[in-house]
Amino acid sequence: MSAYVIVGVDVLDQEAALAYAAVAQPSILSHGGRYLVAGPTPEPVEGAWDFSRLLIIEFPDMDRIREWYDSPEYRRAREIRKGAARVRMLFAEGSPPEGFSLPASPAR
């Protein structure tokens, strides 16, 4: 089942962030990642999203995300990123097309 990396980013140093992206993007693509969303964070419909950029990256499965995240090339990218960007990252597994299951109602 597909799995997703959801990333909120605040760029602190534009030049260093571009150097990070030049290493991170090929790493993501070489591990089967596919960008679904990448750009400025849109105005929220509800609540607050306190970061300037939003990325959502789809991978074939959670194992592939972990392989990518632990890969030597992405470890290198994370070193480049230090001090260049503030990042919040979540890994999430996809759900079946019919959505999530609701808990069973107690019998009456």
Backbone bond lengths (Angstrom), bond angles and torsions (degrees), N, CA, C in turn:
res aa  C-N    CA-C-N  psi(-1)  N-CA   C-N-CA  omega(-1)  CA-C   N-CA-C  phi
1 M - - - 1.439 - - 1.523 108.12 -
2 S 1.315 116.57 140.54 1.459 120.87 179.00 1.521 111.09 -57.03
3 A 1.332 114.51 151.30 1.458 121.56 176.75 1.529 106.86 -134.60
4 Y 1.329 115.38 158.63 1.463 120.31 -170.26 1.514 111.72 -131.44
5 V 1.326 114.79 145.39 1.450 122.28 170.79 1.522 105.32 -108.96
6 I 1.327 116.37 121.39 1.462 122.23 -179.69 1.519 105.94 -111.65
7 V 1.334 116.21 122.54 1.454 121.23 -171.15 1.523 110.53 -128.12
8 G 1.317 115.90 130.85 1.459 122.74 169.70 1.512 107.42 -109.67
9 V 1.341 117.13 132.55 1.463 121.11 -174.06 1.523 110.56 -132.79
10 D 1.317 115.20 138.68 1.463 122.66 166.51 1.520 106.23 -120.11
11 V 1.317 117.25 118.02 1.463 122.16 -179.61 1.529 108.68 -80.30
12 L 1.327 115.85 128.25 1.462 122.18 179.06 1.521 111.78 -105.02
13 D 1.337 116.78 -30.74 1.463 123.11 -179.28 1.530 106.92 -137.79
14 Q 1.322 116.03 103.25 1.473 121.66 -173.43 1.529 112.41 -57.66
15 E 1.315 118.13 -44.59 1.463 121.37 -177.01 1.530 111.28 -64.26
16 A 1.325 116.74 -45.75 1.462 120.68 178.88 1.530 110.90 -67.50
17 A 1.327 117.07 -36.06 1.472 120.49 178.04 1.525 110.58 -64.14
18 L 1.323 117.76 -37.06 1.469 120.54 177.03 1.529 110.58 -67.67
19 A 1.327 117.52 -37.18 1.468 120.62 176.34 1.527 109.98 -64.46
20 Y 1.339 117.33 -40.48 1.460 121.77 176.26 1.532 110.43 -60.74
21 A 1.326 116.29 -48.53 1.471 120.68 -177.95 1.526 111.38 -60.66
22 A 1.318 117.33 -35.44 1.468 121.14 -179.53 1.530 111.64 -65.01
23 V 1.318 117.80 -25.25 1.466 121.80 177.37 1.534 110.51 -95.34
24 A 1.321 117.03 -40.19 1.466 120.98 -175.38 1.526 112.58 -67.88
25 Q 1.324 117.46 -44.90 1.464 119.52 -175.16 1.529 112.83 -59.82
26 P 1.340 120.01 -50.40 1.472 117.89 177.41 1.531 112.67 -61.16
27 S 1.327 116.63 -33.15 1.463 120.40 177.94 1.528 110.38 -62.85
28 I 1.314 116.43 -46.59 1.471 121.42 179.45 1.525 110.09 -60.76
29 L 1.319 116.67 -49.03 1.469 120.92 -177.73 1.524 111.70 -64.07
30 S 1.332 117.42 -37.47 1.471 119.87 -178.22 1.523 112.47 -71.45
31 H 1.326 117.83 -16.57 1.461 121.61 177.70 1.535 111.67 -101.75
32 G 1.316 117.02 16.06 1.457 120.73 175.30 1.511 114.45 88.05
33 G 1.337 117.62 9.80 1.463 120.57 178.26 1.514 111.75 -75.74
34 R 1.304 114.60 151.17 1.473 121.44 179.44 1.522 107.33 -139.61
35 Y 1.333 115.36 123.48 1.462 119.98 -179.93 1.522 110.04 -72.03
36 L 1.325 116.67 125.68 1.457 121.89 174.82 1.521 110.31 -100.74
37 V 1.325 116.78 -37.56 1.460 123.25 178.68 1.518 106.75 -139.21
38 A 1.321 117.54 133.89 1.463 121.58 176.10 1.516 108.01 -158.49
39 G 1.315 115.95 107.18 1.456 119.10 178.71 1.509 111.50 167.67
40 P 1.326 115.44 -167.44 1.466 119.07 179.09 1.523 110.68 -60.23
41 T 1.326 115.99 144.70 1.457 120.26 178.18 1.524 108.64 -68.60
42 P 1.325 117.75 124.08 1.464 119.65 178.88 1.529 111.22 -69.62
43 E 1.299 116.03 165.31 1.467 121.26 176.66 1.526 108.20 -62.64
44 P 1.333 118.28 127.23 1.463 119.32 -178.55 1.527 112.23 -68.52
45 V 1.314 115.43 146.46 1.457 121.77 175.50 1.529 109.02 -80.66
46 E 1.334 115.97 -37.75 1.466 122.21 176.90 1.524 108.34 -140.14
47 G 1.295 116.75 149.15 1.454 121.67 175.32 1.517 112.68 71.40
48 A 1.320 115.45 -162.07 1.460 121.97 -177.44 1.523 110.22 -128.68
49 W 1.291 116.69 138.50 1.457 124.00 174.41 1.518 104.56 -121.06
50 D 1.317 116.34 103.17 1.455 120.07 -170.03 1.530 114.10 -94.38
51 F 1.303 117.83 45.39 1.457 122.23 173.08 1.518 108.32 -140.16
52 S 1.330 116.16 156.41 1.462 119.75 -171.76 1.526 114.27 -86.85
53 R 1.332 117.90 -25.08 1.464 120.84 -178.96 1.526 109.66 -127.57
54 L 1.322 115.42 149.27 1.458 122.97 -179.04 1.521 109.07 -129.36
55 L 1.327 115.80 133.16 1.462 121.25 174.12 1.518 108.19 -130.02
56 I 1.305 115.84 138.29 1.461 122.40 170.96 1.518 105.60 -129.20
57 I 1.335 115.03 120.44 1.458 121.40 -175.55 1.521 108.33 -121.01
58 E 1.315 115.68 129.07 1.471 121.09 179.57 1.527 109.28 -97.90
59 F 1.327 115.37 135.62 1.462 122.70 173.71 1.529 108.12 -122.05
60 P 1.335 117.29 159.46 1.472 119.18 -179.70 1.527 113.60 -59.07
61 D 1.339 117.41 -34.28 1.468 120.77 179.95 1.522 109.26 -165.53
62 M 1.319 116.18 172.39 1.457 121.78 -177.33 1.526 112.01 -64.53
63 D 1.334 117.50 -34.73 1.462 119.73 178.30 1.522 110.88 -60.22
64 R 1.317 116.91 -40.05 1.466 120.87 179.92 1.519 110.59 -66.44
65 I 1.330 117.90 -36.44 1.474 120.26 176.11 1.520 109.50 -61.73
66 R 1.308 117.05 -46.96 1.465 120.42 -177.90 1.530 111.15 -64.50
67 E 1.341 117.11 -38.69 1.472 120.47 176.12 1.521 110.09 -60.50
68 W 1.335 116.25 -46.14 1.473 120.74 179.35 1.525 110.32 -61.89
69 Y 1.323 117.45 -51.10 1.457 121.50 -174.39 1.528 111.55 -61.46
70 D 1.324 117.17 -35.75 1.467 122.03 -179.07 1.528 113.54 -90.26
71 S 1.325 118.18 -0.70 1.467 121.68 -176.80 1.535 111.09 -68.59
72 P 1.326 116.81 151.50 1.466 120.33 178.71 1.534 112.56 -58.17
73 E 1.312 117.17 -39.01 1.465 119.30 -178.39 1.530 112.25 -68.52
74 Y 1.349 117.26 -34.70 1.456 116.90 178.46 1.532 111.27 -79.78
75 R 1.320 117.80 -30.03 1.476 119.09 172.45 1.525 109.35 -60.60
76 R 1.333 117.00 -40.75 1.466 121.41 176.69 1.525 110.41 -61.53
77 A 1.333 116.56 -43.96 1.471 120.63 178.86 1.526 110.39 -60.22
78 R 1.316 117.74 -41.85 1.475 120.65 179.73 1.528 111.10 -63.68
79 E 1.320 117.50 -36.20 1.468 120.42 175.89 1.530 110.56 -63.20
80 I 1.318 116.91 -43.27 1.472 121.62 178.50 1.524 110.14 -62.43
81 R 1.329 116.85 -35.81 1.467 122.74 -175.51 1.528 113.37 -71.21
82 K 1.332 118.03 -23.85 1.471 121.04 -176.94 1.523 109.94 -52.30
83 G 1.319 115.80 124.58 1.457 121.82 179.44 1.522 114.37 80.09
84 A 1.337 117.24 -9.43 1.461 120.95 -178.66 1.519 112.49 -94.12
85 A 1.326 115.90 -28.03 1.467 119.72 -176.65 1.513 109.82 -154.71
86 R 1.316 114.79 147.72 1.465 122.14 172.20 1.525 105.31 -98.38
87 V 1.321 116.48 123.40 1.468 121.42 -172.12 1.523 110.29 -123.69
88 R 1.333 115.62 138.04 1.460 123.32 168.83 1.531 105.52 -120.75
89 M 1.327 116.65 128.46 1.461 119.94 -173.05 1.517 110.14 -135.09
90 L 1.326 116.13 134.64 1.461 123.10 175.37 1.518 109.05 -123.77
91 F 1.321 116.41 144.18 1.461 121.95 169.49 1.519 105.87 -107.54
92 A 1.324 117.19 131.74 1.465 120.95 -179.02 1.523 109.97 -138.71
93 E 1.327 115.43 135.32 1.462 119.35 174.73 1.513 109.30 -81.70
94 G 1.316 116.10 146.14 1.455 120.86 178.10 1.526 110.80 -70.60
95 S 1.308 114.81 170.04 1.465 119.69 176.97 1.517 108.05 -114.46
96 P 1.317 117.32 161.18 1.460 119.37 177.82 1.529 109.91 -63.54
97 P 1.323 117.89 158.67 1.463 121.32 -176.99 1.528 114.17 -55.03
98 E 1.322 117.11 -29.79 1.470 119.63 -178.77 1.527 112.19 -79.49
99 G 1.318 117.70 -3.75 1.469 120.92 177.78 1.507 111.49 94.53
100 F 1.302 114.90 -169.21 1.461 120.47 -178.27 1.516 110.69 -83.54
101 S 1.321 115.02 161.54 1.473 120.84 178.96 1.516 108.95 -89.94
102 L 1.299 115.69 134.09 1.460 121.35 174.69 1.515 108.70 -81.71
103 P 1.334 117.78 146.32 1.461 118.72 177.93 1.533 110.17 -63.41
104 A 1.304 115.66 148.07 1.465 120.25 178.99 1.520 109.38 -64.92
105 S 1.321 115.85 139.47 1.466 120.45 176.73 1.527 108.94 -74.93
106 P 1.328 117.22 140.96 1.476 118.35 177.45 1.535 110.23 -63.85
107 A 1.306 115.74 142.80 1.481 120.63 177.68 1.514 109.40 -66.52
108 R 1.312 115.26 143.34 1.480 120.46 178.54 1.488 110.64 -110.73
